[in-house]
Amino acid sequence: MNNTASSESVIEIVKGSHEFKVKGYSLVKGIGVGKFIASETFNVGGYEWAIYFYPDGIDTQENAAVYVSVFVVLLSNANDVRAKFELAMHDQGGSDEHFVLGHFNGTLGTDPYTLSTGEMWGIRRFYKRFHLEHSMYLTDDCLQVNCTVGVLPTTLDKSMTIEVPESSIAVNFGMLFEDEQSSDVTFCVGGNKFYAHKIVLAARSSVFKTQFFNETEKVDREILVNDMEPKVFKALLHFIYKDTLMEDEELHLSVSSTMASLSKLYVTKLLAAAHKYELPRLKLMCESVLCKHISINSVAQILVISDCYDATQLKSMCLQFSTENLDAVLRSDGFKHLKKKCPNLQYELLKTVAAEIECAKSSHVVDCDETHEPNEIETESTSYNPSSDEENHLGW
């Protein structure tokens, strides 16, 4: 059995043309050998080009002064640009007998030329001046020169590659985590010491930045944190240095109806820390974990948590879930607590439900002869004065 394989390499050329009209030829004839009239610049293959027309020839070599010369110049700041060219004069008498020289029709070969900034390709003895002035290429003192440029890709063989390793910056910063030797600030939390770096903390948290660099008073090297558990503060620093959640068994616990309080969860405490130090990505990570715990029995508690720590996406999920499972949520113990302790949130929930009902009504055509008894949701008028301690209503 014969095993055959084939491959194909297709090199594409980028072509573009520019039409250059020399009006008033008689006025530029005689300007001198080596002097040219330039076209406007034009772009082909990402490079800037221009046509130079020499009415008295570019130089005197090979009797070139009796010819007009035409060249194409590379104006872009570039090296080793490979290209093919074609120069043409259009017959303006209508016979379509154009004068064409270049690489595309093979009159000047087919091999591309390589140019760098300021270098030119062209034809020294393009057309004898006497014959040009008595031809149909020059009509009404106007000459039309057309230039086509084809740029070839200038690339290395794809097999010639240099492997670049993945960024190690996250690993490097992670190695600074709790590095006592290079630290410049120490946090004392519940009898534990955590070593950190002010510049890293300030770069990640605007709260730390204000604390370390915007305060008028000098910041102590040792800072006491008395409103956070050591495990939670360590997880906070872990995120600041490594941008990931520190693994904890509580992250994988499922919430049951017998759980004393969601506010005691590690992830809830970490959400509070993220809120305090203004770490939006860490907040969303915690919201994502808590979102998985939403149920009939827990949604009211999670709603309170989300409201307390301004967890907007989690709060939206709680309101949506409550609206879709309203009857069961209203009978839950969590809603009874919400009704008693957080009437403002109860009002917001019922307002969301009312908006959903109104939206559903407006999206359906209702028979005018039908009467619909509204679902009555009994609410109490309760005077609510929040405690000065914003977290008091988290106690379930």
Secondary structure, DSSP 8 states (H G I E B T S, - for coil): -------------EEEEEEEEEE-HHHHTTS-TT--EE---EEETTEEEEEEEETT-S-SGGGGGGEEEEEEEE-SS-S-EEEEEEEEE--TTSS---EEEESSSSTT-S--EEE-TT-EEEEEEEEEHHHHHTSTTEETTEEEEEEEEEE------TT---------HHHHHHHTTT-TTT-SEEEEETTEEEEE-HHHHHHH-HHHHIIIII-SS---SEEEE-SS-HHHHHHHHHHHHHSS----GGGG----TT-S-GGGSHHHHHHHHHHHTT-HHHHHHHHHHHHTT--TTTHHHHHHHHHHTT-HHHHHHHHHHHHHTHHHHHTSHHHHHHHHH-HHHHHHHHHHHHHHHHHHHHTS---TT------------------SSTTGGG--
